[in-house]
Amino acid sequence: MPGSFPSLLTIVAALAAVLALIGIIAALTRRSGFAARLGVGRGGASGGLAVDASLALDPRRRLLLLRCADRHLLVLTGGPQDLLLGWLPPPATPPAAAAPADRDQ
């Protein structure tokens, strides 16, 4: 058994090195914006899928407002089956401000 401790130490050191490399690569991809271009992450500017709002209706069921690109949809989860309630119409844009009337008339 005396020979097993150095091999165990080698295995733990190798695992720590691999995990450190994974963390460094993940940080570099986030910082460079590569993950956002792939649509990975928090659904940011890439227009990926993201949860905008969540409402618990009861202990089992939940109503979710999801954003997919520039569209929104409602989903009901937690019942016997999940239901897609429908796509929401895009928000109405406010009318452009009326041009000021000429006072010289």
C-alpha positions, -999 to +999 in steps of 0.1 A: +000+000+000+028+025+004+030+029-034-007+039-037-004+073-022+019+088-049-003+074-076-034+088-059-016+122-056-008+121-093-044+114-102-057+142-081-031+166-095-040+156-131-077+161-124-071+196-109-050+205-139-078+194-163-105+213-144-083+244-143-078+242-181-116+238-186-122+269-164-096+290-183-110+280-217-145+288-206-135+322-193-116+330-225-146+321-247-169+342-226-145+372-226-139+370-264-176+368-272-173+335-289-200+319-267-224+347-274-220+343-312-228+306-308-260+314-288-246+298-257-250+313-222-276+336-208-297+343-239-281+378-243-276+397-275-274+366-296-311+363-295-311+328-281-338+312-260-343+328-225-368+329-197-381+365-193-406+358-166-419+330-145-451+328-124-459+299-100-497+292-103-497+264-077-471+240-062-469+220-094-477+244-123-457+273-136-464+298-164-433+309-183-427+338-206-400+327-230-381+349-255-369+333-287-350+358-308-373+388-309-406+369-302-423+359-270-443+328-261-463+315-231-457+280-218-476+262-190-454+235-173-460+211-145-493+195-153-499+161-169-483+176-200-466+209-208-486+232-230-476+259-255-503+285-249-492+306-279-470+332-294-475+368-282-479+396-307-449+420-308-452+450-285-468+480-301-444+507-310-454+542-298-464+566-326-437+590-336-438+623-318-458+648-338-437+675-355-441+709-339-465+732-357-449+761-375-456+793-357-449+815-388-482+807-405 
